[in-house]
Amino acid sequence: MKEIRTRKAPSRPGNILLFIKGREETYKEKIEADDQKKSVTLVGLDGDVFKNYRNWKATFQATPKDEKSCAVKHILQYEKLNENVPEPHAYLDFMAKVTQDIAAHLVKQA
């Protein structure tokens, strides 16, 4: 797994600074939560991701396995600007890392 870190972008209020494959990227999003579906969707509004993709939506959906654990599905919806744009594997790695970080935090809290 590649190292992927996030922190607030101090020079751009409201943006998130992502570190993907050793480079910094900015990203601004709208968060949509659906309690019934147990999902959170991050709708891209602005940022470096739009250099290659026309639209961008990342969803994390939890499905309970038992009383103490869930499986998380990562859904990435996007449209490439052209056919030469690569598949967004680094962003899927980022989504997996976020899920692992949340799980580690929840285990510590239990």
Secondary structure by P-SEA (a helix, b strand, c coil): ccbbbbccccccccbbbbbcccbbbbbbbbbbbbccccbbbbbbccccccccccbbbbbbbbbbccccbbbbbbbbbbbbcccccccaaaaaaaaaaaaaaaaaaaaaac
